[in-house]
Amino acid sequence: MSDWIDPDDAPMLTADFFARAEIRENGRLIRPANGTLTRPGRPPVGDAPKQQVSLRLDREVVAWFRAQGAGWQTRMNEALRQKAGL
């Protein structure tokens, strides 16, 4: 599988996109962005939100969990919780 992405596959930029976009002139902020793109990441869920980490795992391990389909990260988390006795 190639990492190349055809630029013709890029989504169309609509008037709404530009209405919400940040505007700068000569590096000076004229208007901050507003809308969904201004909130980084996913909001915390519940009383104990999960923590994002960077982790190196064997390719085979990741491939096995991904092959199980959607929700593979949740299943990986559950397997780690069980192993840790949590």
GIGI-V325547 format. One record per residue. N is the residue number from 1. PHI is phi in whole degrees, 0 to 359 (* if undefined). PSI is psi as a letter, one per 40 degrees, with the letter a starting at -180 (none if undefined). D_LAST is the distance of its C-alpha to the last C-alpha in whole Angstrom. Layout:
BEGIN
N_PHI_PSI_D_LAST + N_PHI_PSI_D_LAST
END
This chain:
BEGIN
1_*_h_38 + 2_271_i_40 + 3_275_e_38 + 4_291_h_42 + 5_243_h_42 + 6_292_h_45 + 7_298_d_46 + 8_289_e_48 + 9_273_e_44 + 10_294_i_44 + 11_292_i_43 + 12_290_h_46 + 13_271_h_47 + 14_265_i_48 + 15_298_d_49 + 16_297_d_46 + 17_303_d_44 + 18_288_d_47 + 19_293_d_47 + 20_264_e_44 + 21_286_i_44 + 22_289_i_44 + 23_242_h_48 + 24_233_i_49 + 25_226_h_53 + 26_53_f_53 + 27_80_e_50 + 28_261_h_50 + 29_289_h_48 + 30_264_d_50 + 31_215_h_48 + 32_289_i_44 + 33_293_i_42 + 34_220_i_41 + 35_117_a_39 + 36_294_d_35 + 37_283_e_36 + 38_271_e_36 + 39_254_h_32 + 40_289_h_30 + 41_71_a_27 + 42_268_i_25 + 43_292_i_24 + 44_301_i_21 + 45_246_h_19 + 46_75_a_18 + 47_280_d_17 + 48_232_g_14 + 49_297_i_16 + 50_285_i_15 + 51_257_h_16 + 52_279_h_18 + 53_225_i_19 + 54_252_h_21 + 55_216_h_20 + 56_259_h_22 + 57_234_i_21 + 58_299_i_23 + 59_303_d_25 + 60_296_d_25 + 61_294_d_21 + 62_297_d_22 + 63_300_d_25 + 64_297_d_23 + 65_295_d_20 + 66_297_d_23 + 67_295_e_25 + 68_283_e_23 + 69_99_a_24 + 70_305_i_23 + 71_88_e_20 + 72_297_d_19 + 73_291_d_17 + 74_295_d_15 + 75_294_d_14 + 76_295_d_14 + 77_300_d_11 + 78_296_d_9 + 79_296_d_10 + 80_293_d_9 + 81_298_d_5 + 82_297_d_6 + 83_298_d_8 + 84_280_e_6 + 85_76_f_4 + 86_264_none_0
END
